[in-house]
Amino acid sequence: MEFAIFSDSIIMYGSDFQDLLFRLSNLISWVNSFGILFRGGVGYGNHFSEISDKNYLIVSEGLVQAATIEQKIAIYPRIVIHKSVLNAILSIKDINYFTISHYLVQGQDNLWFINPFFLNPDISEIYDFAHKSIIKHTGKAFQDKYIWLFDICEYFGMKYLIRENPEAYYSGKFITKNADLVEIVNKNLFFYPQMYSQFIIGNQFNYNINLSVYERTYDDNVADIKYQHNRIKNKLPSSLP
């Protein structure tokens, strides 16, 4: 892994996908804990760099993709993964679901992005920061990004309830504990495969998740979870939909 910093931008690059995902997860978890919102993208392709005391040169297909994502696609405080990156990861011979399951979350727009809370055991301060920022700031662009952050805090904060009742979450029927924010809760919904694939002893809702989730749309992944939940709840034989 190598990195370069200029102005308010950080460029990280390397050929080890798992190392890259781990470092990006570390980075965004760390800056989020200080209330610093981070937006970016991850691209893939031919790359050349020469950074020294005399030269600062980067020519990169992946950097072009990442910059485009940051400017036009990510929108919210998240690091979005380009489809070419996912394809490259899934094509690795020794890759398996559990090597990447902690790192990626999917949004309703079908985009996969870095888990912003990978190394944050307690996100209560980020939750409160998002709540206060929604009230403090005016303007749709500002409010939307803090609403997005608030919603993903809600998602991870309710993960065990969602695991046991995904239909309620994905139908928008969960009731927030913040009465003044009822109308904006669940504006943004998420799908984090590791939430369902994590085996919990004594919990009947242990789902079957594999690498195919990263090739499916958000709607298809949600439909699969609802299908599995219904079969587990009604004690039906497991089978593929």
N, C-alpha and C positions, 0 to 999 in steps of 0.2 A: 504494500500500500504506500502511495505517495500522496502528498497534499500540497496545495498552494492557496494562499490567502491574498486577496486584494480588495480594497474598499470594504464593502459589507458582504462580500462573497467568499465562500469556501469551496474549493474544488478538490475532490478526493477521487483517486483513480487507482486501479489495480486489476489483476486478472483472477483473483480469488474471490468468487461471489459470496461465499459464506463469510469471509473476513470483512468484505465490504458491507454486507447487511448488518453484521454485528457492530461495526464501528459507527455506521449511520444510526443504528438504534441507540447506541451509547450516546452519540452526539445530541440527538433530538430529545432523548430522555433527560439529559443533563440541562440543556438550555431551557426546556419547558419548566423544569423545577425552579428556575429563576424568573419565570414569567416572560421569557424571551421567545417570541413566536418565530418559527423557522419554516420557510417554504422552499421547495426545490424539486429536482427530478433526477432520475437515474437513467442514463442512456447506455448504449452498447455499440461498439464498432471499432474501426481502425483508429489508432491513436499514436501520436508522436509528441514527445515533450522534451524540452531541453531547458532546464532551470539551473542557473548558476549565478555567480556574482556578476557576470557579464551579459547573460542571456535570460530572457523570460519568454519562452515560446511554447505554446500548446496548440497543436492542430489535431482536432479530434471529432470524429463522427458522433461519438457518444456525448461529447460536450455540447454539440449543436442540439441533439435531442433533449438533453437535460435542460439547456437554457430555454428551449421552446416550451417545455413542460412548466418550468418555473414562471414564465411570462404569461402563458395563455391557458394552461390546462389545470395546474394544481389548485389555483384560486384560494383555497383555504390554507391554514398553517400546517402543511403536510409535505412529505417527500414522496412523490408519485413515481412508480416503476414503469418504464416504457415496456410495451409488449415484447419488443425484441430481447429485453433483459430476461423477462420471464421465460421466453422460448429457449434462450441460451442456458438458463439454469435448469430447466426441465430436461434438456438434452444431455446433461452430464450423466455419465454412465453410473456413477456411484451415488447419485442424489437420491434421497428418500424424504418422505413427508416430514419426519421429525427433525431433520436438519434445518428446515426453514420455517417450521410452523409457528415459532414465536415472533417472527419478524414482520409478517405481512397482514394487513387488514384490507378488506374490500368495501368500497362505498356503493351507494345506489347508482352512481354513474358508471359502474363496472370497473373503475380504476382501482388498482392495488397500490397501497402506500405503506410506508414504514410505520410499524407500531410505535406510536409516540410515548407509550408508557412501559416499554419493555423492561426497564430497570427502575421503575418507580413503584415501590411497594405501597406507598401512600400518595394518592393524587388529590387529597382533600384541599391542599393549598392551590393547586391548579384549578380545581373545581370552583373554589371561592373567587379566584382571580377572574375566571371567565364570567361568573355570575355578576360580579361588580362591574366588569368592563362592558357588559351588555347594557347596564343601567347608565353607566357613565358616558359612553360614546353615542353620538348621533350620526346618522348617515348609513344607508343600507350596506355599503361596502364594509365599513367598520363593524357594524352589528352582525352581519352575516358570518364573518370569520370567528367572532366570539361566540355566536350561537352554535356554530359548528363545533368549536372547542368544548362548549358546555355539553352539547349532545353526546360527544364521544366520551366525555367524563361520565355522563349518565350511563352510557352503554357499559363501560368497564365497571362502574360502581354497582350495576345491577346484574352482572354477568351470571351469577348463580341462579337468580330468579329467571333470567332469560333462558338459560340452559334447561330449566324445568318447565318453562312455558313460552316457547318461542312464538306461538301463534299470537299471544297478547302483545308482545313487543312489535312484531312485524305488521300487526294490524293497527298499531298506534294507540292501544288501549291502556298502556301503563300510565299511572298517575304519579306526577312528580311530587316531591316533598316540598317544593317551592311554589306555593299557591300563586304568587305573582307572575310566575313564568309558565303557567299551564299551557298557554297558547303556542309557545315556541318549542316546548319539549317534544322530542321525536320528529322534529322537522327534518333532521338528517339521520338516517338509519345506517347500520353497519353490519358487516359479517366478518367475524374473526374465527377462522376454522379451529384454532387451538382451544378456544373456549369450549368447543363441543368434543374435540378429540381427546382432551385430557381425561384420563381414566380416574374416576373417583370411587374408592371402595365404599360399597353400601349404597351408592347412588344408582338408581335404575336407569337413569337417562345417560347412558354411555353410548355415544354415536359412533358410527363407522365412517371415518374421514380418511381420504388419501390424496395423492398429488393431483388427481383429476379436478379438484376444486379450483385450481389455479388456471384451468382451461375453460371454466364455465362462467356464464354471466351471473351477476348478482341475483337476479330473479330465479335462475335455475338452482343456485346454491341454497337460497332460502326455501324454495319448494322442496328440495331434497331433505333439508332439516325438518321441515314440517311433516313430511312423509314418514321419516324415521321416527319422529316423536310420536306420531299417531300410532304407529305399529308397536312401539315400546310401551306406550300408555295402555293400549288395549291388549297387550301380551300376544301379539300376532307373530307368526314366524317371520324372521328377517329375510328380505329379498330385495332385489334391485327394482326401482320403479321403471 
